[in-house]
Amino acid sequence: MIAGVNGASGPRKPATAPPQQDRLKEATQEFEAFFVETLLRQAREGARSLSGEQPGFARQTQEGWQDTQMARSVAQSGGLGIGEMLYRQLISK
């Protein structure tokens, strides 16, 4: 491309293929889900340490599953916006 023709100021960055954008979007949502899950888990553990509660294995397993599902739901719905912000930052490069 010649600079100055049709308002162009220089070579363009190669466009990211749609499948790559989809994978990037999914990866950034997974990152946000992981982050939210970590926050939920740490908050629960902090509350337990303050109360002295010692739940059994079954309850810990169930709560872990609930944290995972909640985090995925939050991330897929836009949640904290971390995944979207990260996606925009990475796609612009």
Phi, psi and omega per residue, in radians:
M1 nan 2.385 -3.120
I2 -1.600 2.274 3.139
A3 -1.106 2.433 3.085
G4 1.597 -0.220 3.124
V5 -1.512 2.255 -3.137
N6 0.980 0.587 3.074
G7 1.359 0.105 -3.128
A8 -1.329 2.454 -3.114
S9 -1.932 -0.002 3.139
G10 2.859 -3.057 -3.121
P11 -1.149 2.536 3.127
R12 -1.504 2.680 3.007
K13 -1.279 2.514 3.097
P14 -1.110 2.405 3.140
A15 -1.273 2.463 3.074
T16 -1.371 2.317 -3.131
A17 -1.164 2.523 3.142
P18 -0.904 -0.718 3.102
P19 -1.076 -0.594 3.100
Q20 -1.201 -0.655 3.101
Q21 -1.136 -0.701 3.111
D22 -1.099 -0.760 3.129
R23 -1.148 -0.682 3.112
L24 -1.134 -0.741 3.116
K25 -1.048 -0.791 3.133
E26 -1.099 -0.732 -3.135
A27 -1.132 -0.697 3.140
T28 -1.238 -0.569 3.047
Q29 -1.179 -0.698 3.104
E30 -1.120 -0.663 3.091
F31 -1.090 -0.791 3.124
E32 -1.100 -0.709 3.115
A33 -1.071 -0.754 3.109
F34 -1.065 -0.766 -3.137
F35 -1.094 -0.819 -3.141
V36 -1.120 -0.737 3.122
E37 -1.058 -0.720 3.111
T38 -1.102 -0.731 3.089
L39 -1.063 -0.802 3.138
L40 -1.077 -0.797 -3.118
R41 -1.088 -0.776 -3.127
Q42 -1.164 -0.667 3.101
A43 -1.111 -0.747 3.136
R44 -1.128 -0.761 3.131
E45 -1.145 -0.643 3.092
G46 -1.128 -0.738 3.112
A47 -1.136 -0.677 3.108
R48 -1.135 -0.710 -3.112
S49 -1.156 -0.559 3.098
L50 -1.276 -0.626 -3.088
S51 -1.558 -0.303 -3.112
G52 1.385 0.173 -3.121
E53 -1.202 2.434 3.094
Q54 -2.215 1.497 -3.108
P55 -1.252 2.753 3.120
G56 -1.343 3.054 -3.108
F57 -1.048 -0.770 -3.103
A58 -1.076 -0.744 -3.136
R59 -1.186 -0.712 3.101
Q60 -1.093 -0.700 3.121
T61 -1.122 -0.804 3.137
Q62 -1.099 -0.781 -3.141
E63 -1.141 -0.632 3.081
G64 -1.102 -0.747 3.099
W65 -1.110 -0.750 3.125
Q66 -1.089 -0.718 3.109
D67 -1.070 -0.748 3.140
T68 -1.094 -0.821 -3.126
Q69 -1.148 -0.734 3.115
M70 -1.094 -0.775 -3.128
A71 -1.098 -0.736 3.110
R72 -1.107 -0.745 3.141
S73 -1.099 -0.773 3.129
V74 -1.079 -0.807 -3.108
A75 -1.135 -0.703 -3.117
Q76 -1.237 -0.453 -3.127
S77 -1.601 0.084 3.139
G78 1.789 -0.390 3.027
G79 0.528 -2.035 -3.090
L80 -1.453 -0.234 -3.132
G81 1.513 0.037 -3.110
I82 -1.157 -0.782 -3.140
G83 -1.080 -0.767 3.139
E84 -1.148 -0.746 3.132
M85 -1.097 -0.770 3.111
L86 -1.118 -0.739 3.116
Y87 -1.036 -0.842 -3.136
R88 -1.071 -0.697 -3.138
Q89 -1.143 -0.755 -3.091
L90 -1.304 -0.601 -3.098
I91 -1.272 -0.425 -3.112
S92 -1.377 -0.157 -3.105
K93 -1.597 nan nan
